[in-house]
Amino acid sequence: RTYGTSMEAIAYETASRLPVTVFDLVIGGVVTTAFIPVYNSLLVKKGREEALAFARAYVNLILLITLVIALVGVAFASPLVSFMAPLLDDATHTLAVRLTRILFPMIIFTGLAFSFVGYLQSMGEYNIPAVISLVSNGIMVGYLLTLNSFCGITGLAVAMLLGWAAQAMVQIPSLRRLGFSWKLRTPLYTEPIRRALRNALPILFSTWTTPVCTLINTRLASGIEGGRGITVLGYANRLYTILVGLFSFVATNLLFPYFARAAAAGENEETDRLMRISVKTLAYIIAPITVGIVLLAEPFTALLYEKGSFTADDTVLTARALSCFALSMVFLAVNEVLIKGFFAAEETKVPMVSALIAMAVNVGVLTVLSGVCGDKVTVGLIALLSGGATFLNMTINAVRAHRRGMMRLRKSDWLDLAKTILAALLMAPAVRFVSLRFTSDFAMVAIGAVVGMAVYFPLTLLFRCECITGIVKSLRKRK
């Protein structure tokens, strides 16, 4: 509402993406996923003290790496902004550089926060890791509602930095309660650390699909409507990430320690069972959401964003990107399960190769299209091609997981997935028909969602989808 797709919004979006993208490219996917399997393995095989010594050394290593990254980012902010968004005008570029220098130190707190999350989740504490984003976002919302009129976009960057610091700090009481105490002097090249580092590079490559796609997308979007494409893709991607992350990221993060323990104990059947259940459950939840978002992207975007400086034209562009992003929601959720399964088993090369292939295809296609189409490349096309990369990544991982016996979908599983998708598609005409009867964005979204659920759930019950029949059986047993 405050900034819309203005020059300040474009500069802030560019600046806030830069440290996150650099973090993801250099270390991001490694922090938690390289830690949890090694820590749980030490906990099972060598006891608490060995595992705790590894945790202390790991935190110090991450702290050292992120400190170096932050210093480099601050020093080279201008060329980094030029590389991230080469088509920005001079004024927007200058502002983006200033905001980037403020935001880059957040990489240090990001590394600490993710390290702490790995420890807490390994110790069975999920509540605090689940709310850390609420803390950081709460700080930013509070700033926008109170201090923004005095400090402007520069203050917003400071608020974001403080928010990430709070994500790390809020976990400290739980860390101490669960036995973690930080020590500055720890050996950084122990066998467990070397083991984590051996896994780190393939893990890092395997998580590059999203940051590399983000980098390529931002470069292209910087030339769409004077840079507005950057903010539009950012706003759409936030909604997409919330919708898919609410279920898939939460579920896979909760299950990851269980995957790791099953792998450490050699319980392949348990890993297979957990992964198959996860895939079917996430598909059951996300398939109707995908259909709903594709049909109601415009009123949904208008309901959330179209106020103040965010115009109706901004809504149309953002909704176009959101509907294209939404088509890959199920693929992203399934891929998260597969990647976590490979990481838990410390088989990191498969997701690395699949990510590299998906990235290469995405970059190649976008490069060809930008050369052929020039300024005709749209935000919708960029979002659609990002989804295609996610689908390719998921497909390769699924084939490899099947061959390795980590997740072998039975005929009954495929049938259940097909019934879920069919029910979601059959829901679409009802949602479309009802939503067109209203002019209010709220009514279109709310009543469309209610009608969609009223059609989808009975259909899945009629089709005897495993997720809903399992719930019904559980309720009957309680009675």
QUIFEN-V338607 format. One line per field, one symbol per residue. phi: phi as a letter, one per 20 degrees, with the letter a starting at -180 (. if undefined). psi: psi as a letter, one per 30 degrees, with the letter a starting at -180 (. if undefined). burial: + if it has 9 or more other C-alpha atoms within 8 Angstrom, else -. A space follows every 50 residues. Layout:
phi->???
psi->???
burial->???
//
This chain:
phi->.fdldfgffffffffffgffffgffebgfegefefgffffffffecnfff ffffffffffffffffffgffffffdgfffffffcfdfffffffffffff ffegffgfffffffffggffffenedffgfdffffffffffgffecdffe dmffffffffffffffgfffefgffffenececfebfeceffffffffff ffffffdfgfffffffffgfffdelmnfgffffffffffffffefgdfff ffffegffgfffffemeffffgfffffffffffffegffgfffgfdgfff fffedfblfeefffffffffffffgffdffffffffffffffffeldeff ffffffffffffffffffffffemfefdffffffffffffffgfffffff fffemfbdfegffffffffffffffffggfffffffecdfffffffffff fgffefffffffflfffffffffffffff
psi->eefbhleeeeeeeeefeeeeeeeeeefefeeeffeeeeeeeeeeffleee eeeeeeeeeeeeeeeeeeeeeeeeeheeeeeeeeifglleeeeeeeeeee eefeffeeeeeeeeeeeeeeefggjfeefffeeeeeeeeeeeeefefefe fafeeeeeeeeeeeeeeeeffeeeeeeggkkkkejkkfhleeeeeeeefe eeeeefgfeeeeeeeeeeeeffgjhgffeeeeeeeeeeeeeeeefeeeee eeeefeeeeeeeeefgieeeeeeeeeeeeeeeeeefeeeeeeeeegeeee eeeeeilbfjleeeeeeeeeeeeeeffgeeeeeeeeeeeeeeeeghifee feeeeeeeeeeeeeeeeeeeeefbgfkleeeeeeeeeeeeeeeeeeeeee eeefgejjkleeeeeeeeeeeeeeeffeeeeeeeefflfkeeeeeeeeee eeefeeeeeeeefhkeeeeeeeeeeeee.
burial->+-+++--+++++++++-++++-+++-+++++++++++++++++--++--+ ++-++++++++++--++-+++-++--++-+++-+++++---++++++-++ ++++++++++++++++++++++--++-++--+--++++++-+++--++-- +++-++++++++++++++-++--+++---+-------+----+++++-++ +++++++++-++++++++++++++--+++++++++++-+++--+++++++ ++-+-++-++++++--++--++++++-+++++++++++-+++++++++++ +++-++--+++--++++++++++++++++++++++++++++++++--+++ +++++++++-+++--+--++------+-++++++++++++++++-+++-+ ++--+++++---++-++-+++-++++++-+++-++--+--+++++-+++- ++--+++-+++---+-+++----------
//
